[in-house]
Amino acid sequence: MTDLERKLQGKIPGPDTGIEVRRTMCDICSPGMHCGINAYLKDGKVIKIEGLDGHPVNDGKLCTKGLANRQYIYREDRILTPLKRVGRRGEGRFEPITWEEAYGEIARQLNRCKELYGPESVAFYSGYSKWYRQMLRRLAYAFGSPNYGCESSACYTAAFMAWKLSAGDQGGPDMEHSDLFLGWAFNPFHSSYMAARKAMKLKEKGLKFLIVDTRRTPASEKLADLFLQPRTGTDGALALAIAHELLRRGWIDLPYIQRYVYGFEEYAAYAAQFNESNIEAITGVPYEQVVAAAELIHANPRMSCNESSAPLCHHRNGLQNYRAVLSLLAITGNFDRTGGQLLTPHSYMHVSCGFPTREEEFLYETRPTGVKPPVGAPRFPLWDHLEGEMQAMDLSRQILEGTPYPLRAVFALGMNARMFPDSGRMFRALEELDFFLDTDLFLTDTARYADIVLPACSSFERGEFKPYPGGVAWYTSPVIQPLGQSKSDVDIIAELARYMDLPDEPLKAGYEAFVQHYILDDYGVTTEQLKQAELPIPIAPVHQHRDLEALEHGLATPTGKYELKSAIIEAHPQWGLDALPTYREPLDGADPEAYPFVLTSGSRIPNAIHSRLHAVPANRSLRPHPTADLNRADCARLGVEEGDRITISTPRGRLTVQVHPTLTVPEGLVNLFHGYSEADANSLLDADHLDPYSGFPAYRSTRCAVTKEN
Ligand code: SF4
């Protein structure tokens, strides 16, 4: 082998090998990460990737998902041209058309719906990815529709709502200065590897961990000084019982409460209902463990907790449960204090970077007024009050029933109908539409129902603005040409706005102009400077925390205080919601004798995020078959062993998967992994088993039956 051949085999960059390295980022998972990547290129193709040294998030590392980027962007089934449906909806028969033809058809169909039914009859929906959402919202508003919405109707927002009700804005953990971290449904080992590394390092330095989770996870095994395992969806009752024990023993910060907390007396009286007499029956947690948790909190006064947790909110009582957990911070004086939870307002795309931007101005300045309320507003008035956008969990119902007004077209980017509870109902709704457009990299199960499918490109094929915590930011440049005729999502949106001549000049000016004028101008930085930078560079001074400053100034709640009792809910008795973080049973109304197990789904796995990456062979090989975790005692009773097949059924349907006997789930619980088309966990759920506070689906608390498949 020659020296050059050796270098080529080793993918060594240089003029002789023709291999060069360009920098970009991974957008497989959440905007809270977006790790930096070195992309090795030869002949215009990515031949290798690695983590980018010095990047503020990942500093040279990539997770299992991020390492799949190359296989993901070069999947053989990438859509390379706009497509027009020629078969039945769902059949998957399409023919290529030009971009001009696609825009013409989209404009014709959307305008037809507007003329026949009004602009609100068109919904604008975003699934994955998320980076273009500001532009999509403006597109909806420029068209005249209030119906912008996204997959955050089932992800994160309920936690954010709990924060807004309690403190007016989100609080993040000051973990580095905490004595104790309350990790409630916290498993970063599968959802955020950098957070897991941080937690492990802090544990080595002496940080204590109180981990609460329905399942045993790597966090309970590697981090917990004390682990509590409540029944699924009973978290609120457990949090109230811990609060009661703290109150009973006087282990609270009374001066702090008297000065900064609203609703304490009623909250304390309510929490007293969750005590030694009933807590084990409700949650399955022995009262001694509640006492142990209170003792651990008392012995470690500076306490913080995870600021967001989907598992806590994926119950019909989820938002209230989350408020009950957050209340523990308030009664121990740990909000707005070093080592506790600090206000972390969002800078951009729901990420807190330490500096303000005018993103919200761009989002809301063109919101149409005097139009009909967005989808879901009558059913979920608190959601509507706090979020002011479509609650997409009500979308399929409104399409099928046509009430309170017809919904006849959906303009979607990256939509996944399988993420909706009773996913079959969403597919039926898509069949009923006058017009459905989806934009994606691949012809997904959902895109097969579209009339027009537009080809989007990946993060390697486009540029994107990205700020990070610490006041730094970056603007990536494409490292390869878009595959085929695929385009960046934001270019599609801006081009369509121009094609339809919608009345919104900033939208028509495009994404980069938005970033420049609404974000960077305020800091005297240009997109060009960010593009030239090797790594994210400082653009803004970071707000420095001062203890109790926010509370002294007054929080963005109606009372200006931390609210254990929500003054917003109190002021709207017509909503029929409770101002205190009350607890109610999580399970649906199915017959417990016919359906003696409880189904939970939605747990993260390290090698994929939801269904994303399931079609990448290397990642799929790590968990190739749809599988459910079942407690070993339940397996013994059913007579099943590893790899045997079990049938899980609910009143909505049944599916058969492999079983994995385990001790990570308690008896009576089935943990079904989601994201598999051939065994769609959400097809078993009730589309109306939703949290009335947030509209969130109960992915994690549905009665079911389990039988051995013969
Ligand atoms: S998928 Fe992994 S590598 Fe990619 S952004 Fe998320 S954490 Fe980083």
Boltz pocket constraint, residues with backbone or C-beta under 6 A from the ligand:
constraints:
  - pocket:
      binder: B
      contacts: [[A, 26], [A, 27], [A, 28], [A, 29], [A, 30], [A, 33], [A, 34], [A, 35], [A, 58], [A, 61], [A, 62], [A, 63], [A, 64], [A, 65], [A, 66], [A, 67], [A, 191], [A, 192], [A, 193]]
      max_distance: 6.0
